[in-house]
Amino acid sequence: MNTGAIRTLKPNVTQEEALRAFSAAGFSAFYWRIRSGPLCRIAEVYVQYFLFHVKHGSAPPRLFAMDAVDGSLDLFEFPRLPDYPDLLTCEGRNRLKAALSEEHAAELLREKALRVIFQQGFFKLRDPRLQISLVPCELYLPYWLAFYGRDGSVRCRVMDAVRRRMEGAKASAFFEQWLAA
């Protein structure tokens, strides 16, 4: 864990909203409590992302953000480069810094971006070659982690604090691995 100021997108979920979501009466929250134990605490965590311009064919370039830790989290797509009103500077020690090289991240992004493009219509892509360029910007994205525990074991549930949605098993495993290190 590190300290110091970071640039992050503004979260769209407050601590109180996250706590309500993690302790809600719905099936998903009930399942987590039965499976993993009661909700013990929540914490805000920041993950470093790389920004890339991706261009294919004559289509306008798209701006994707990919986690710089291992590339396993879902891509973010931005309509434009995040700017002052969208960003905060904050002190946070719960943050995951880049572990991927920019070159390896670009290779991983190529596969993920092609998948996104294919999902939007296979025939729209006449030439699968992509031009990928890194946007020089240090950016962190906020997540809320909920810790559920029983009998000495702790499980982690994840909420994307920008998109206001619960993440799945892949994100839970991502953060549990970070916490175990």
N, C-alpha and C positions, 0 to 999 in steps of 0.2 A: 504494500500500500504506500502511496506517495502523497505528498502534500504539495501545496502551491496552487496558483491560480490556473484555471483551465477555461476554455471557451466551449460552451455547451448550448445546444438548442434549448429554448425555453420549454420546460415540461408543461403538458396540458392536463396534468393530474397533480393535485396537491397531496400532501401527506394524509390529510383527513379523508379525501376521496379514495386514495389507495387503500387505506385501512378499512373503509366501508366495503370496497370491492373484495378485498381478501377475506373479510369476515361476513360476507353477505349470506343470505339464507338460501341461495340457489343451489341447484344440484352440483355444480362444479365445486363450489366452496365446501359443500357437505362432503363430497367425495374426497377432497384433500384432507379434511379433518378426520374422516374415518380411516383413510389410508395412512396418513402420516402423523396424526396427533393434532393437538390444539395449536392455534396460531400463537406463536411466542413473541415475535417482534417483526418489524419491517425496517428496511433501510433503503436509502437511495444510493444507486451505484451509477457510475459513468463509464461508458465504453468508448475508446477512441475509434474513430472511423476515418477512412481515406475517401476523398471525393474524386470522382473520375468523370470526364466528358467521354461519352460513347457515341460514335457516329457510325451509321451503316447506310451505305448507298446514298441516295439523294434525300433521305429523311433528315429532319433537323436533329442536331445533337441532343442527347439526353444526359441528364446529370444524375449519376448514381453514387450512393455512399455505401461502402462495404466495411464491416468491422475489420479493424486492423490487427485484431488479436489472433484469430485463426481462420477468418472468412466464413464461419459456419452460421452466423446469424442472418436473418432475412435482410435483403437489400432495402435501402430507402431510395426513393426516387424523388427528386426535387424539381419543381418547375423552373426554379432559378437558384442562383447561388445564395445560400443563407446570408442575411445581412444584419445590420445592427438591431433592428426591431425584433428579429427572430432569435437573437443570441444573448446569452448571459455570460458574464465572467464570474466564476465562483471558486471558492476554496473547497476542495473536497478530497478526502483521503481515500475514499472508496472508489477507486478508478482503475480501470484496466488499460494499460498502455499497449502500443503497437508491439507485436512480436513478429509480424510478417514483414518481409521486405516489400518495398513498393512494386518491384518486378513480379514477385510471386503473387501479390495481391491482384495485380493486373491480369495475370493468367487465370486466377480463380474467378475474377470478375467476368472474363470473357465467357466462360461456361454459363454463369448465372444470367448474364445479360442476354445471351442467345436464348436461354430458356424463357425469359420474360418476353422476348420478341416473338418467339414461336407461339407462346400462349395467346398472344394478341392477334394471331392470324398467320399461319404458316406461309400462305401465299403472298403475304405482304413483304416477305424477305426474299428478294431475288438474288442477293449476293451475301452469303453468310460471313464475309470478311468484315471485321469491326476495326475501327480506329479508336484506340483507347489512350487517353492522355490524363495524367494525374493533375489535379487542381491543387496548387500549393496552399493548403489550409489545414491547420490543426483544429479538429472538431471532435467533440465528445457528445454522445447522445445519452439521455437519462433513462434509467430503468428503476422500477421499484421491485425489491425482493421481499418476499414474505417467508419467514422461517417457521416451519411446523415441526414439532418434535414430540417424541415419546420414547421412553426406555433408553435414553442416551443417544438416540439417532436423530438427526435433523435433516429435513427435506426442504428444498427451496422451490418456491413458485415465483414466476416472473411476470411483471406487467411492463409493457412498453409505455413509458410515460409521455411519449410524443403522440403515438397513434391511439392511445387509450385502449389498449387491448391486452388480454392475457396471452402470454406466449405458451408454446407447447413444451414437450419433453426435451427437445433439442436445446432450447434456451435454458431450461432448468439444469440439464447436464453441463452446459457451458459454464454457468455460474457456480455450480457445485464443485466442478473441477478447479476453478479459480480459488474458491474458498478453501479447498483441501490442500492447495499448494503452499 
